Amino acid sequence: MRLAVVGAGSIGLAVAWRAAGRGADVTVYDPDPGSGASRVAAGMLAAVTEAQFGEEELLPLMAESVDAWPAFAEKLEDASGAAVGYRDVPTLMVGLDDGDRAEIDRQASLYRSSGRAFEALNGRASRKAEPLLTHRTRGGVLVPGDHAVDPRALHAALLAAVERAGVRIRAERVDDPASLDADQVVLAAGCGSAAFGLPIRPVRGAVLRLRAAPGQPVPRTTVRGWVQGHPVYVVARDNGEVVVGATSDERGFDPTTGTAGAVHDLLRRSIDLVPEIAEYHLDEVTVGFRPAAPDNLPLLGRLDERTIAATGHYRHGIALVPATAEHIAALTAGEASAVHEAFDPLRFEEGS
Protein backbone atom coordinates (compact mmCIF):
# COMPACT_ATOMS: atom_id res chain seq x y z
CA MET A 1 0.00 0.00 0.00
CA ARG A 2 1.37 3.40 -1.04
CA LEU A 3 0.75 6.07 1.57
CA ALA A 4 1.25 9.83 1.24
CA VAL A 5 1.41 11.92 4.42
CA VAL A 6 1.00 15.67 4.02
CA GLY A 7 2.84 17.35 6.88
CA ALA A 8 6.14 16.48 8.55
CA GLY A 9 5.44 17.72 12.04
CA SER A 10 5.52 15.23 14.89
CA ILE A 11 2.00 13.95 14.13
CA GLY A 12 2.70 13.36 10.44
CA LEU A 13 6.08 11.73 11.04
CA ALA A 14 4.72 9.48 13.78
CA VAL A 15 1.92 8.31 11.48
CA ALA A 16 4.47 7.67 8.73
CA TRP A 17 6.74 5.72 11.09
CA ARG A 18 3.96 3.49 12.44
CA ALA A 19 2.50 2.94 8.95
CA ALA A 20 5.92 1.99 7.57
CA GLY A 21 6.21 -0.49 10.43
CA ARG A 22 3.02 -2.10 9.12
CA GLY A 23 4.58 -2.51 5.69
CA ALA A 24 3.32 0.60 3.92
CA ASP A 25 5.39 2.36 1.25
CA VAL A 26 5.34 5.89 2.69
CA THR A 27 6.18 9.33 1.30
CA VAL A 28 5.93 12.47 3.45
CA TYR A 29 5.46 15.90 1.87
CA ASP A 30 6.43 19.12 3.62
CA PRO A 31 8.40 22.13 2.32
CA ASP A 32 9.92 22.74 5.78
CA PRO A 33 9.65 19.73 8.13
CA GLY A 34 9.19 20.63 11.78
CA SER A 35 8.65 24.34 11.22
CA GLY A 36 5.16 24.43 12.73
CA ALA A 37 3.76 23.79 16.18
CA SER A 38 6.19 20.91 16.83
CA ARG A 39 9.05 23.39 17.14
CA VAL A 40 7.26 25.67 19.58
CA ALA A 41 5.47 23.18 21.86
CA ALA A 42 6.54 22.75 25.47
CA GLY A 43 5.90 19.00 25.46
CA MET A 44 3.60 18.51 28.45
CA LEU A 45 2.03 15.03 28.53
CA ALA A 46 -0.88 15.92 30.73
CA ALA A 47 -4.00 13.77 30.81
CA VAL A 48 -5.09 15.50 34.03
CA THR A 49 -3.81 19.09 34.16
CA GLU A 50 -4.69 19.73 30.49
CA ALA A 51 -8.32 18.70 31.07
CA GLN A 52 -10.76 21.49 30.28
CA PHE A 53 -14.48 21.89 30.83
CA GLY A 54 -16.28 21.50 27.52
CA GLU A 55 -13.64 19.07 26.21
CA GLU A 56 -14.56 16.05 28.34
CA GLU A 57 -14.82 13.78 25.28
CA LEU A 58 -11.08 14.17 24.83
CA LEU A 59 -10.20 12.70 28.25
CA PRO A 60 -10.16 8.98 27.28
CA LEU A 61 -7.97 9.58 24.22
CA MET A 62 -5.59 11.76 26.25
CA ALA A 63 -5.35 9.08 28.93
CA GLU A 64 -4.70 6.38 26.32
CA SER A 65 -1.99 8.41 24.64
CA VAL A 66 -0.24 9.62 27.80
CA ASP A 67 -0.17 6.05 29.12
CA ALA A 68 1.36 4.90 25.83
CA TRP A 69 4.15 7.48 25.97
CA PRO A 70 6.77 5.51 27.97
CA ALA A 71 6.70 2.53 25.59
CA PHE A 72 6.44 4.84 22.56
CA ALA A 73 9.50 6.82 23.68
CA GLU A 74 11.50 3.64 24.26
CA LYS A 75 10.62 2.20 20.84
CA LEU A 76 11.36 5.49 19.11
CA GLU A 77 14.75 5.85 20.79
CA ASP A 78 15.62 2.30 19.76
CA ALA A 79 14.46 2.95 16.18
CA SER A 80 16.20 6.31 15.81
CA GLY A 81 19.26 6.00 18.03
CA ALA A 82 18.36 9.39 19.51
CA ALA A 83 16.97 10.50 22.87
CA VAL A 84 13.56 12.17 22.96
CA GLY A 85 13.94 13.90 26.33
CA TYR A 86 11.14 12.00 28.06
CA ARG A 87 10.92 12.94 31.76
CA ASP A 88 8.70 10.94 34.10
CA VAL A 89 8.67 13.65 36.76
CA PRO A 90 5.24 14.65 38.15
CA THR A 91 3.33 17.82 37.40
CA LEU A 92 2.50 20.28 40.17
CA MET A 93 -0.43 22.66 39.62
CA VAL A 94 -0.49 25.51 42.15
CA GLY A 95 -2.14 28.86 42.83
CA LEU A 96 -0.72 32.03 44.36
CA ASP A 97 -3.79 33.62 45.90
CA ASP A 98 -7.21 32.56 47.11
CA GLY A 99 -8.80 33.15 43.71
CA ASP A 100 -6.14 31.06 41.99
CA ARG A 101 -6.56 28.25 44.50
CA ALA A 102 -10.34 28.41 44.01
CA GLU A 103 -9.85 27.94 40.26
CA ILE A 104 -7.73 24.85 40.88
CA ASP A 105 -10.36 23.49 43.26
CA ARG A 106 -12.99 24.06 40.56
CA GLN A 107 -10.92 22.21 37.96
CA ALA A 108 -10.22 19.39 40.43
CA SER A 109 -13.81 18.24 40.00
CA LEU A 110 -13.01 17.63 36.34
CA TYR A 111 -9.74 15.94 37.23
CA ARG A 112 -11.67 13.51 39.46
CA SER A 113 -13.94 12.57 36.56
CA SER A 114 -10.88 11.35 34.65
CA GLY A 115 -10.34 8.64 37.26
CA ARG A 116 -6.61 9.38 37.31
CA ALA A 117 -4.52 9.87 40.42
CA PHE A 118 -3.72 13.25 41.91
CA GLU A 119 -3.09 14.59 45.41
CA ALA A 120 -4.38 17.83 46.89
CA LEU A 121 -1.63 19.78 48.68
CA ASN A 122 -1.54 22.81 50.95
CA GLY A 123 1.04 25.53 50.46
CA ARG A 124 3.72 23.95 52.64
CA ALA A 125 3.33 20.54 50.99
CA SER A 126 3.47 22.15 47.54
CA ARG A 127 6.77 23.86 48.39
CA LYS A 128 8.14 20.58 49.72
CA ALA A 129 7.27 18.89 46.42
CA GLU A 130 8.91 21.75 44.49
CA PRO A 131 11.43 23.73 46.60
CA LEU A 132 11.82 26.45 43.94
CA LEU A 133 8.21 27.61 44.33
CA THR A 134 7.55 30.99 45.86
CA HIS A 135 6.61 31.10 49.54
CA ARG A 136 3.34 32.74 48.44
CA THR A 137 2.03 29.44 47.04
CA ARG A 138 -1.37 28.70 48.57
CA GLY A 139 -1.51 25.05 47.50
CA GLY A 140 -2.64 22.95 44.58
CA VAL A 141 -2.50 19.41 43.21
CA LEU A 142 0.33 16.99 42.49
CA VAL A 143 -0.25 14.71 39.50
CA PRO A 144 2.22 11.79 39.33
CA GLY A 145 1.10 10.64 35.86
CA ASP A 146 1.44 13.96 33.98
CA HIS A 147 4.94 13.97 32.49
CA ALA A 148 6.86 15.83 29.75
CA VAL A 149 8.99 15.30 26.64
CA ASP A 150 11.25 17.56 24.58
CA PRO A 151 9.31 18.21 21.33
CA ARG A 152 12.37 19.28 19.35
CA ALA A 153 14.26 16.15 20.34
CA LEU A 154 11.13 14.14 19.57
CA HIS A 155 10.90 15.59 16.07
CA ALA A 156 14.57 14.92 15.37
CA ALA A 157 14.17 11.32 16.55
CA LEU A 158 11.09 10.84 14.37
CA LEU A 159 12.97 12.16 11.33
CA ALA A 160 15.75 9.66 11.97
CA ALA A 161 13.30 6.81 12.59
CA VAL A 162 11.30 7.36 9.40
CA GLU A 163 14.44 7.58 7.32
CA ARG A 164 15.70 4.31 8.81
CA ALA A 165 12.29 2.80 8.06
CA GLY A 166 12.61 3.69 4.38
CA VAL A 167 10.15 6.60 4.38
CA ARG A 168 10.81 9.22 1.72
CA ILE A 169 10.74 12.90 2.76
CA ARG A 170 9.99 15.34 -0.04
CA ALA A 171 10.44 19.03 0.65
CA GLU A 172 7.45 19.93 -1.50
CA ARG A 173 4.28 21.90 -0.96
CA VAL A 174 1.07 20.02 -1.69
CA ASP A 175 -1.75 22.11 -3.13
CA ASP A 176 -4.03 19.28 -4.19
CA PRO A 177 -3.93 15.99 -2.23
CA ALA A 178 -5.90 14.34 -5.04
CA SER A 179 -2.87 14.76 -7.31
CA LEU A 180 -0.62 12.62 -5.11
CA ASP A 181 0.37 9.21 -6.44
CA ALA A 182 -0.80 7.14 -3.50
CA ASP A 183 -3.47 4.67 -2.44
CA GLN A 184 -4.14 6.52 0.82
CA VAL A 185 -3.47 10.12 1.85
CA VAL A 186 -3.19 11.43 5.42
CA LEU A 187 -3.63 15.18 5.96
CA ALA A 188 -1.48 16.05 8.98
CA ALA A 189 -0.50 19.59 8.08
CA GLY A 190 -1.54 21.34 11.30
CA CYS A 191 -2.75 24.86 10.59
CA GLY A 192 -1.92 24.26 6.93
CA SER A 193 -4.77 21.75 6.80
CA ALA A 194 -7.18 24.67 6.38
CA ALA A 195 -5.94 24.96 2.79
CA PHE A 196 -7.58 21.61 2.08
CA GLY A 197 -11.00 22.77 3.25
CA LEU A 198 -10.75 21.49 6.82
CA PRO A 199 -12.24 23.72 9.56
CA ILE A 200 -8.95 24.60 11.25
CA ARG A 201 -8.07 27.99 12.73
CA PRO A 202 -4.69 29.16 14.08
CA VAL A 203 -4.44 29.95 17.80
CA ARG A 204 -1.29 31.96 18.37
CA GLY A 205 0.97 31.43 21.37
CA ALA A 206 4.28 32.84 22.56
CA VAL A 207 6.74 30.58 24.38
CA LEU A 208 10.02 31.46 26.10
CA ARG A 209 13.09 29.24 26.28
CA LEU A 210 15.52 30.04 29.07
CA ARG A 211 18.70 28.34 30.22
CA ALA A 212 20.09 27.71 33.66
CA ALA A 213 23.84 27.99 34.23
CA PRO A 214 25.74 24.81 35.15
CA GLY A 215 24.94 23.99 38.77
CA GLN A 216 22.02 26.41 38.90
CA PRO A 217 18.84 24.74 40.21
CA VAL A 218 15.90 24.09 37.92
CA PRO A 219 12.43 22.84 38.93
CA ARG A 220 12.39 19.12 39.61
CA THR A 221 8.71 18.93 38.65
CA THR A 222 6.75 20.36 35.76
CA VAL A 223 5.18 23.42 37.35
CA ARG A 224 1.82 24.75 36.25
CA GLY A 225 0.22 27.64 38.02
CA TRP A 226 -2.47 30.24 38.21
CA VAL A 227 -1.08 33.70 38.90
CA GLN A 228 -3.74 36.33 39.58
CA GLY A 229 -6.16 34.50 37.31
CA HIS A 230 -3.70 33.78 34.50
CA PRO A 231 -2.27 30.33 33.65
CA VAL A 232 1.47 29.79 33.23
CA TYR A 233 3.71 26.74 33.01
CA VAL A 234 7.39 26.01 33.60
CA VAL A 235 8.86 22.89 32.01
CA ALA A 236 12.48 21.96 32.77
CA ARG A 237 14.72 19.78 30.61
CA ASP A 238 17.60 17.61 31.76
CA ASN A 239 20.00 19.78 29.71
CA GLY A 240 19.23 22.94 31.72
CA GLU A 241 16.66 24.39 29.34
CA VAL A 242 13.54 25.79 30.97
CA VAL A 243 10.44 26.45 28.84
CA VAL A 244 7.89 29.03 29.97
CA GLY A 245 4.51 29.46 28.34
CA ALA A 246 2.17 30.18 26.94
CA THR A 247 0.02 33.01 25.70
CA SER A 248 -3.11 32.32 23.68
CA ASP A 249 -4.89 34.60 21.24
CA GLU A 250 -6.67 34.41 17.91
CA ARG A 251 -5.41 37.02 15.48
CA GLY A 252 -4.82 34.93 12.40
CA PHE A 253 -1.25 34.27 11.32
CA ASP A 254 0.31 37.51 12.58
CA PRO A 255 3.57 36.26 14.15
CA THR A 256 4.63 39.50 15.84
CA THR A 257 1.71 41.50 17.25
CA GLY A 258 1.95 41.78 21.01
CA THR A 259 5.13 39.75 21.39
CA ALA A 260 6.86 42.28 23.69
CA GLY A 261 3.84 42.34 25.97
CA ALA A 262 3.59 38.56 25.87
CA VAL A 263 7.22 38.22 26.95
CA HIS A 264 6.69 40.68 29.78
CA ASP A 265 3.58 38.88 31.01
CA LEU A 266 5.12 35.41 30.82
CA LEU A 267 8.29 36.47 32.62
CA ARG A 268 6.43 38.35 35.35
CA ARG A 269 4.02 35.50 36.05
CA SER A 270 6.63 32.75 35.89
CA ILE A 271 9.00 34.68 38.20
CA ASP A 272 6.11 35.22 40.61
CA LEU A 273 5.67 31.45 40.58
CA VAL A 274 9.34 30.35 40.50
CA PRO A 275 11.59 33.29 41.53
CA GLU A 276 14.76 31.49 40.37
CA ILE A 277 13.63 32.10 36.78
CA ALA A 278 14.82 35.69 37.11
CA GLU A 279 18.40 34.37 37.21
CA TYR A 280 18.16 32.26 34.03
CA HIS A 281 19.43 33.39 30.64
CA LEU A 282 16.70 34.15 28.09
CA ASP A 283 17.66 32.13 25.01
CA GLU A 284 14.69 32.40 22.71
CA VAL A 285 11.24 33.87 22.18
CA THR A 286 9.11 31.80 19.80
CA VAL A 287 5.66 32.45 18.41
CA GLY A 288 3.71 29.52 17.03
CA PHE A 289 0.22 28.56 15.96
CA ARG A 290 -1.88 25.77 17.42
CA PRO A 291 -4.27 24.14 14.91
CA ALA A 292 -7.77 24.16 16.41
CA ALA A 293 -11.16 22.98 15.19
CA PRO A 294 -14.33 24.94 16.08
CA ASP A 295 -14.94 22.74 19.15
CA ASN A 296 -11.22 22.47 20.04
CA LEU A 297 -11.28 18.69 19.52
CA PRO A 298 -9.01 17.01 16.94
CA LEU A 299 -10.05 15.89 13.47
CA LEU A 300 -9.22 12.18 13.30
CA GLY A 301 -10.70 9.84 10.75
CA ARG A 302 -11.79 9.37 7.17
CA LEU A 303 -12.82 12.21 4.90
CA ASP A 304 -13.44 9.77 2.04
CA GLU A 305 -12.32 6.30 1.01
CA ARG A 306 -8.85 7.60 0.12
CA THR A 307 -8.25 10.54 2.46
CA ILE A 308 -7.79 10.61 6.24
CA ALA A 309 -7.51 13.62 8.55
CA ALA A 310 -5.04 13.74 11.43
CA THR A 311 -5.02 17.37 12.48
CA GLY A 312 -6.61 19.95 14.78
CA HIS A 313 -4.84 18.75 17.93
CA TYR A 314 -4.84 22.30 19.38
CA ARG A 315 -2.94 22.30 22.73
CA HIS A 316 -2.48 18.53 22.80
CA GLY A 317 -0.46 17.63 19.72
CA ILE A 318 2.61 16.23 21.45
CA ALA A 319 0.61 14.40 24.11
CA LEU A 320 -1.58 12.78 21.44
CA VAL A 321 1.27 11.62 19.18
CA PRO A 322 1.25 7.91 20.20
CA ALA A 323 -2.52 7.39 20.07
CA THR A 324 -2.94 9.38 16.86
CA ALA A 325 -0.13 7.48 15.15
CA GLU A 326 -1.54 4.07 16.06
CA HIS A 327 -5.16 4.85 15.18
CA ILE A 328 -4.37 6.58 11.89
CA ALA A 329 -1.83 3.95 10.83
CA ALA A 330 -4.49 1.31 11.51
CA LEU A 331 -6.98 3.21 9.36
CA THR A 332 -4.54 3.40 6.46
CA ALA A 333 -4.16 -0.39 6.67
CA GLY A 334 -7.90 -0.86 6.36
CA GLU A 335 -8.58 -1.71 9.99
CA ALA A 336 -11.77 -0.54 11.67
CA SER A 337 -11.38 2.80 13.42
CA ALA A 338 -11.22 2.86 17.19
CA VAL A 339 -11.31 6.66 17.24
CA HIS A 340 -14.33 8.11 19.02
CA GLU A 341 -17.00 9.65 16.77
CA ALA A 342 -16.50 12.94 18.64
CA PHE A 343 -13.36 13.39 16.52
CA ASP A 344 -15.03 12.61 13.17
CA PRO A 345 -13.54 15.17 10.74
CA LEU A 346 -16.89 15.42 8.94
CA ARG A 347 -18.83 16.36 12.07
CA PHE A 348 -19.19 20.02 11.08
CA GLU A 349 -20.82 19.32 7.74
CA GLU A 350 -24.53 20.00 7.39
CA GLY A 351 -26.62 16.95 8.16
CA SER A 352 -23.80 15.13 9.94
C-alpha positions in Angstrom: 0.0 0.0 0.0 1.4 3.4 -1.0 0.7 6.1 1.6 1.2 9.8 1.2 1.4 11.9 4.4 1.0 15.7 4.0 2.8 17.4 6.9 6.1 16.5 8.6 5.4 17.7 12.0 5.5 15.2 14.9 2.0 13.9 14.1 2.7 13.4 10.4 6.1 11.7 11.0 4.7 9.5 13.8 1.9 8.3 11.5 4.5 7.7 8.7 6.7 5.7 11.1 4.0 3.5 12.4 2.5 2.9 8.9 5.9 2.0 7.6 6.2 -0.5 10.4 3.0 -2.1 9.1 4.6 -2.5 5.7 3.3 0.6 3.9 5.4 2.4 1.2 5.3 5.9 2.7 6.2 9.3 1.3 5.9 12.5 3.4 5.5 15.9 1.9 6.4 19.1 3.6 8.4 22.1 2.3 9.9 22.7 5.8 9.6 19.7 8.1 9.2 20.6 11.8 8.7 24.3 11.2 5.2 24.4 12.7 3.8 23.8 16.2 6.2 20.9 16.8 9.1 23.4 17.1 7.3 25.7 19.6 5.5 23.2 21.9 6.5 22.7 25.5 5.9 19.0 25.5 3.6 18.5 28.4 2.0 15.0 28.5 -0.9 15.9 30.7 -4.0 13.8 30.8 -5.1 15.5 34.0 -3.8 19.1 34.2 -4.7 19.7 30.5 -8.3 18.7 31.1 -10.8 21.5 30.3 -14.5 21.9 30.8 -16.3 21.5 27.5 -13.6 19.1 26.2 -14.6 16.0 28.3 -14.8 13.8 25.3 -11.1 14.2 24.8 -10.2 12.7 28.2 -10.2 9.0 27.3 -8.0 9.6 24.2 -5.6 11.8 26.3 -5.4 9.1 28.9 -4.7 6.4 26.3 -2.0 8.4 24.6 -0.2 9.6 27.8 -0.2 6.0 29.1 1.4 4.9 25.8 4.2 7.5 26.0 6.8 5.5 28.0 6.7 2.5 25.6 6.4 4.8 22.6 9.5 6.8 23.7 11.5 3.6 24.3 10.6 2.2 20.8 11.4 5.5 19.1 14.7 5.9 20.8 15.6 2.3 19.8 14.5 2.9 16.2 16.2 6.3 15.8 19.3 6.0 18.0 18.4 9.4 19.5 17.0 10.5 22.9 13.6 12.2 23.0 13.9 13.9 26.3 11.1 12.0 28.1 10.9 12.9 31.8 8.7 10.9 34.1 8.7 13.6 36.8 5.2 14.7 38.2 3.3 17.8 37.4 2.5 20.3 40.2 -0.4 22.7 39.6 -0.5 25.5 42.2 -2.1 28.9 42.8 -0.7 32.0 44.4 -3.8 33.6 45.9 -7.2 32.6 47.1 -8.8 33.1 43.7 -6.1 31.1 42.0 -6.6 28.3 44.5 -10.3 28.4 44.0 -9.8 27.9 40.3 -7.7 24.9 40.9 -10.4 23.5 43.3 -13.0 24.1 40.6 -10.9 22.2 38.0 -10.2 19.4 40.4 -13.8 18.2 40.0 -13.0 17.6 36.3 -9.7 15.9 37.2 -11.7 13.5 39.5 -13.9 12.6 36.6 -10.9 11.4 34.7 -10.3 8.6 37.3 -6.6 9.4 37.3 -4.5 9.9 40.4 -3.7 13.3 41.9 -3.1 14.6 45.4 -4.4 17.8 46.9 -1.6 19.8 48.7 -1.5 22.8 50.9 1.0 25.5 50.5 3.7 24.0 52.6 3.3 20.5 51.0 3.5 22.2 47.5 6.8 23.9 48.4 8.1 20.6 49.7 7.3 18.9 46.4 8.9 21.7 44.5 11.4 23.7 46.6 11.8 26.5 43.9 8.2 27.6 44.3 7.5 31.0 45.9 6.6 31.1 49.5 3.3 32.7 48.4 2.0 29.4 47.0 -1.4 28.7 48.6 -1.5 25.0 47.5 -2.6 22.9 44.6 -2.5 19.4 43.2 0.3 17.0 42.5 -0.3 14.7 39.5 2.2 11.8 39.3 1.1 10.6 35.9 1.4 14.0 34.0 4.9 14.0 32.5 6.9 15.8 29.7 9.0 15.3 26.6 11.2 17.6 24.6 9.3 18.2 21.3 12.4 19.3 19.3 14.3 16.1 20.3 11.1 14.1 19.6 10.9 15.6 16.1 14.6 14.9 15.4 14.2 11.3 16.5 11.1 10.8 14.4 13.0 12.2 11.3 15.8 9.7 12.0 13.3 6.8 12.6 11.3 7.4 9.4 14.4 7.6 7.3 15.7 4.3 8.8 12.3 2.8 8.1 12.6 3.7 4.4 10.1 6.6 4.4 10.8 9.2 1.7 10.7 12.9 2.8 10.0 15.3 0.0 10.4 19.0 0.7 7.5 19.9 -1.5 4.3 21.9 -1.0 1.1 20.0 -1.7 -1.7 22.1 -3.1 -4.0 19.3 -4.2 -3.9 16.0 -2.2 -5.9 14.3 -5.0 -2.9 14.8 -7.3 -0.6 12.6 -5.1 0.4 9.2 -6.4 -0.8 7.1 -3.5 -3.5 4.7 -2.4 -4.1 6.5 0.8 -3.5 10.1 1.9 -3.2 11.4 5.4 -3.6 15.2 6.0 -1.5 16.1 9.0 -0.5 19.6 8.1 -1.5 21.3 11.3 -2.7 24.9 10.6 -1.9 24.3 6.9 -4.8 21.7 6.8 -7.2 24.7 6.4 -5.9 25.0 2.8 -7.6 21.6 2.1 -11.0 22.8 3.3 -10.7 21.5 6.8 -12.2 23.7 9.6 -9.0 24.6 11.2 -8.1 28.0 12.7 -4.7 29.2 14.1 -4.4 30.0 17.8 -1.3 32.0 18.4 1.0 31.4 21.4 4.3 32.8 22.6 6.7 30.6 24.4 10.0 31.5 26.1 13.1 29.2 26.3 15.5 30.0 29.1 18.7 28.3 30.2 20.1 27.7 33.7 23.8 28.0 34.2 25.7 24.8 35.2 24.9 24.0 38.8 22.0 26.4 38.9 18.8 24.7 40.2 15.9 24.1 37.9 12.4 22.8 38.9 12.4 19.1 39.6 8.7 18.9 38.7 6.7 20.4 35.8 5.2 23.4 37.4 1.8 24.7 36.2 0.2 27.6 38.0 -2.5 30.2 38.2 -1.1 33.7 38.9 -3.7 36.3 39.6 -6.2 34.5 37.3 -3.7 33.8 34.5 -2.3 30.3 33.7 1.5 29.8 33.2 3.7 26.7 33.0 7.4 26.0 33.6 8.9 22.9 32.0 12.5 22.0 32.8 14.7 19.8 30.6 17.6 17.6 31.8 20.0 19.8 29.7 19.2 22.9 31.7 16.7 24.4 29.3 13.5 25.8 31.0 10.4 26.4 28.8 7.9 29.0 30.0 4.5 29.5 28.3 2.2 30.2 26.9 0.0 33.0 25.7 -3.1 32.3 23.7 -4.9 34.6 21.2 -6.7 34.4 17.9 -5.4 37.0 15.5 -4.8 34.9 12.4 -1.2 34.3 11.3 0.3 37.5 12.6 3.6 36.3 14.1 4.6 39.5 15.8 1.7 41.5 17.3 2.0 41.8 21.0 5.1 39.7 21.4 6.9 42.3 23.7 3.8 42.3 26.0 3.6 38.6 25.9 7.2 38.2 27.0 6.7 40.7 29.8 3.6 38.9 31.0 5.1 35.4 30.8 8.3 36.5 32.6 6.4 38.3 35.3 4.0 35.5 36.1 6.6 32.8 35.9 9.0 34.7 38.2 6.1 35.2 40.6 5.7 31.4 40.6 9.3 30.3 40.5 11.6 33.3 41.5 14.8 31.5 40.4 13.6 32.1 36.8 14.8 35.7 37.1 18.4 34.4 37.2 18.2 32.3 34.0 19.4 33.4 30.6 16.7 34.1 28.1 17.7 32.1 25.0 14.7 32.4 22.7 11.2 33.9 22.2 9.1 31.8 19.8 5.7 32.4 18.4 3.7 29.5 17.0 0.2 28.6 16.0 -1.9 25.8 17.4 -4.3 24.1 14.9 -7.8 24.2 16.4 -11.2 23.0 15.2 -14.3 24.9 16.1 -14.9 22.7 19.2 -11.2 22.5 20.0 -11.3 18.7 19.5 -9.0 17.0 16.9 -10.1 15.9 13.5 -9.2 12.2 13.3 -10.7 9.8 10.7 -11.8 9.4 7.2 -12.8 12.2 4.9 -13.4 9.8 2.0 -12.3 6.3 1.0 -8.8 7.6 0.1 -8.3 10.5 2.5 -7.8 10.6 6.2 -7.5 13.6 8.6 -5.0 13.7 11.4 -5.0 17.4 12.5 -6.6 19.9 14.8 -4.8 18.8 17.9 -4.8 22.3 19.4 -2.9 22.3 22.7 -2.5 18.5 22.8 -0.5 17.6 19.7 2.6 16.2 21.5 0.6 14.4 24.1 -1.6 12.8 21.4 1.3 11.6 19.2 1.3 7.9 20.2 -2.5 7.4 20.1 -2.9 9.4 16.9 -0.1 7.5 15.1 -1.5 4.1 16.1 -5.2 4.8 15.2 -4.4 6.6 11.9 -1.8 3.9 10.8 -4.5 1.3 11.5 -7.0 3.2 9.4 -4.5 3.4 6.5 -4.2 -0.4 6.7 -7.9 -0.9 6.4 -8.6 -1.7 10.0 -11.8 -0.5 11.7 -11.4 2.8 13.4 -11.2 2.9 17.2 -11.3 6.7 17.2 -14.3 8.1 19.0 -17.0 9.6 16.8 -16.5 12.9 18.6 -13.4 13.4 16.5 -15.0 12.6 13.2 -13.5 15.2 10.7 -16.9 15.4 8.9 -18.8 16.4 12.1 -19.2 20.0 11.1 -20.8 19.3 7.7 -24.5 20.0 7.4 -26.6 16.9 8.2 -23.8 15.1 9.9 
